Each structure stands twice: as C-alpha cells, then as structure tokens.
Amino acid sequence: MKKQTVIFDFDGVINSYTSRWQGAGVIPDPPVEGIKEAIAEIRKHYRVVVVSSRCYQPGGIEGINAWLKKYDITVDDVTDEKPPAVVIVDDRAITFDGKTEGLLDKIKSFKPWNKKS
C-alpha cells in the first residue's frame, strides 16, 4: 500500500533559520532541535516531502539536499511542486477552520513560533 504524503516546509521547520535569508543555496543554520528524529518517526508511516520557497530559485533544491545530507536527515523528496498531502507542516500557516470571521485579524497578528515572546 502506498504511503500518504506529509509536506514539510524547510525554513523554520527543519532548518532553524536563525540567520535569515542569505540566498537559495546558502543555509548556515543547524536543524530545529529534534526534527531529525521526528521526521524519521513520521517516515515510518508517511512519505515526507520538502517544499520550500527556496526550491523555486536556482540552487535551492540542491542547497536543501546538501544541507539534509550534511545533517543526515532523510526525506523522500525535495521539490518545487506541492504534491497532494494529508497535512502540511509549516511555521507560517494558519489552520482554516471553515470560519471566515476574524481571518484578517489572525493574518495581521500572526507570528511564527520562533518570533513569539
């Protein structure tokens, strides 16, 4: 039976992204603590695919693949195409609950996990 897919964003989810943007293939920061182990566990049940805005720029996919290899993190694919998935793991997402009331306020007040005080 084919495994379902879970999409992971790269920056701020797998890569700690503390140095901010330095170019598509320039990734100086270490992994988020525990992410290697979490992905390994998730891969026992799901196919893990990395989709990142880096992937849309020259050198981005290659940079991510090299970084993953450096930190010995195994995923099933790194791509610039969002495949069908059961869930997306992203540090910059709002879960839509079917209610549009207050959605603009949620967007305006949103902060990723590493920016909350």
N, C-alpha and C positions, 0 to 999 in steps of 0.2 A: 504494500500500500504506500502510495506517495505521501510524503510528509507535507503538511501545510506550511506556509511561509510566514515568518515574522520579519518585518523590516526594522532595521536599526539605523538611526541617524548616526553620524560619526562624531562630529564636534560637539562636545558637551555631554555625550552619552558613552562613547567608547574612549575617545581621546579627551583628556581633561580640559583641553582648550584654554589653559590659563594665560598663554602668551598672546592670544587673539590671532587674527588673520595675518599671515606673513607670505601668503601665496599658496596656490593649489597644491603644490608638491612639497611645501615646507611645513613640517609638522614636528616642532621641537618638544612638545609636552608629553608626559607619561600617560598611561591609561588611567581612567577613573578607577578608584580602588574597588577591587572585587569583580570588575566587569569580565575579566578573562574567565574566571570560574563560573560566573553567571551564564555567559554565552555557551561555555562547554556543557553546562547542565541543560540549557534550553535546546541545544542542538541534539540532545538525546530524543527530543520529542518533535522538534520543528526544524525546518530549513531556515537558516539565518542569512539574510541578505542585507548588505550595507548599501544605502542610497544616501548620497550627500551632495550638497551644492558644489563641493569640490569636484565631483565626478563630471560636471558639465564644462570644466575648463581643462585645457591641455595640461597633462601631467598629474591630474587629480586622482584618477583611478590608480595609476602607477604609484603615486605617493602614498595612498592609503594602503595598497597591497604591501609596499615595502615596510611601512610602519607596523602593520599587523604581523608581518614576518619577524621584524625586529623584536616584538614583544610576545611572539609565539602565541598569537591569538588566531584561532581558526574560525573562519566563517565559510559559508557555502558559495557566496558570490559578492562581488562589489560591482555595482552597475550604475548607469545614469538613467535607467528606465525603472519606474516603480512597478514591480510586479503585483498581481493580486495577493493580498495578505490577510491573515486573520487579525493582525494588530500591527501598529506602528509604534516603536519605542523612540520617542523624540523629546528632547528637553525644551523645545519651543512649540508645544502643541496645547491646544485646549480641546478637551473632550466635548463634542457636541452632544447634548442630551435631548435633542428634539425641541428644545425651547429657545426661541429667538429673543425673548425678553432678557435684557441685561447682557446680551452678547457683546455689544460695543463696549460696555464698561469692563467686561472680562478682558477684552483685547487691549484696551487702554491701560489697564492696571496689571497686565501680565508681566511676570518676571520669571526667568528660568531658575532652576533650583540653586545654581551657584551665585545668584545675584540677590537671593532673599536674605534679609537680615535676621 
